[in-house]
């Protein structure tokens, strides 16, 4: 068993359709790693009422309220897991709602960015936009573009906070992950202290659609 000092704590921040789920899937193939999938975002949509940011999900009946889900609880779970394993947390910066002070100082932060045009094309492929071709993209633009501008601003502001407070942070264009996957994944490991493995680059089929270490 490794000591806490030897275990990496990594936060993977992005916004929607930035390939962060695929990146987490790569990193979750590392032996002795515990992955957390969007815990802060879940607090913001269905956690304790005092910390909830977006109520629409509960109003639509998509999710149920989880009273004991708080940022404090998430931090405790992350720090407990980090005592015995590497930890990788994937989340959305806008879910932080500008509340950054709880984030452990020893963490490394990887911010994924993506060209807005590529994000719109990706959003247009969702079942929500059931039109074909350009009509689908137009619907995505009309509904999503103003919102996505605000989310990109949240990621930019969070980056500023990390830099101003001397946190360890790097930025990666998610397009590079598809073009130079091995190089980028290896860089992430070198930057964060995670062990690189060739198994991170190819995944076995998982019919349940889950991560191996979440």
N, C-alpha and C positions, 0 to 999 in steps of 0.2 A: 504494500500500500504506500502511495506517495504522500509526502507532507504537503500541507496547504501551500507552502511557499513555492512548491514545484507545480502546482496546478494553475492553469490559465483560467482567467475569467474574461469572457469575450461577449460584448454586446454587438449585435448585428442590426443596424438601424436603416430604415428605408421608408418609402411610401408604397402605395399599392401598385402592383404590376412592375416591380423593380427587380424581379428574379431573386428576391430574398429567400423565398421558400426553397428554391433549388439550391441556393448557397448553403442554407441550413442542412439540407439533405446531404450535401457533400461532407460537411463538418461533423454531422452526427454519426458518420461511419468510423470516426476515430475511436479506438479502444479507450475505455475508461473516460467517457465523456457523458455528461448529462445535458440534454437539450431542453430548453424552455421555449414553447411556441406562443408568442404574442400574449404574455401574461398581463402586461400593462394595458394593452388594448382591451382585454377582457374585463379588467377592472373598470375601464372607461365606459363600457357598454352594458355590463350586467353585474358589476361589483356592488360593494356597499354604497348606499345612496349618497352618502356624504362625499364620495370620491368619484361618482359617476359624472361623465362629461356628455355622453350622447344617450338620450332616452329613446330614440326612435326604434331601436332593436327590440326593446321590451314592449313597446306599444304595439308593434306588429306581431307580437307573440312568437318571434323567432327564437328567443332565448328566455331563460328564467333568471330571476334575480338570485345572486349568491351573496348573502349578507356578510359572510366572513371573508370575502375576497377583497383584500386591501393591498395597497402598495407596500405597507409595512410587512404584511404576511408574505408577499412575494420576495421582498428583500431577505427575510429570514430563511425562506426556502432555498433561495439562491446561495446564500452564505453557508447554509448547512450542507448543501450538495457539494460546494466548492472545497470543503474540508477533505473530502475523499476522492474527488474526481475533477477533471476539467469541466467547465460549464460554458455553454454557448446559449445566449438568449437572443432570440429574433423578435423584433418588435417595431412598432411604428412610432416615429418621433412625435407626431401630432397628438398621440394618446397621452403623452406626458403632461400636456396642458401647461407647459412652461414650468413644471415643478421638477427641478433637476437635483435638488440637494440630497436626495436619498440614494443616489447612484454611488456604489462603492468606488472609492478613489483608486483602488488598485486594478480596475478593469481596463481592458483595451477596447477601443471602439472602432468598428468598421462601418462606414457610411456608404451605402449603395445609391448611386444616382442613375438616371436614365433620361434620354432625350424626350421631351414632352410629346413630340409627334409619335414616337415609338410607343409611349404609354397609351396614347389615344387609340392607336391601332390595336394594341393588346386589349384594351377595355372593350373595343367594338366587337371582339370575338366572344364576349360573354353571352350566355343565354338571354340576359336581360335585353340585349339589343339583337332582335331576331331578324332584322332586315339583312339583305345581301349587299356586299360590296360597299360602295360609297354611302348608301343610305344608312348603313349601320354606323359608319364613322361619323356621319352628321349627327345622328342621335346621341352618340357618345360625347361629341363635342358640346352639343347644346346642354346636356345634362351634367357632364362631368368637368368641363374645362375650368369654370370659375372655382369649383371646389378644389381641383388639383393645384391651382395656383396657390391657394392658402396652405395646402399640405406641403408643397415645395418650400414655401416660406418658413414653415415650422421646422423643416429639416435644416434649412440654412441657418436659422436662429440658434438651433441646438448646436450646430457645428461651431458657431461663434462662441457659445458658452463653453464648450469643451476646450477650445483653443485658449480662450482668455483665462481659464482656470488650470492650465497646464496639464490637461488630461491627454492620455495617449490616444491619438485618433488618426485615421487615414481614410481617404476617399477613393472609391473604386467605381469606374464606369461599368455598369452591369453588362454592357455590350461586350466588353473585354472578356467576360466570363464565358461567353459563347464562342469567341474567336480564339482565345488563348487560355483555355480552361486550366490546363495543368500549371502554366506559369502563374496565373492569378491565384489559384488555390494554394499553390506552394508559397506565394508571397504572403497571403493571409496567415498561413501557419507560421512563417518566419517572423512576421510582425507581431503576432499575438502570443507566440511561444507554444502554440499547439503542435503536436507531432504530425508531420506529413506522412501520408500513406497512399499508395497507388489505389487502394480500395476506395478512396474518396472519389475517384473519377469514374467509377462504374458501379451501378446499383443493381441488386437483384430485384426481380419483380415482387411487389408486395400487394397482394389482393385487398388487404384491409386499408391500404393507403396511409399507413402510419409510419412514423420515423422509428429507427431501431432503438434509440436511447432517449425517447421523450417520455 
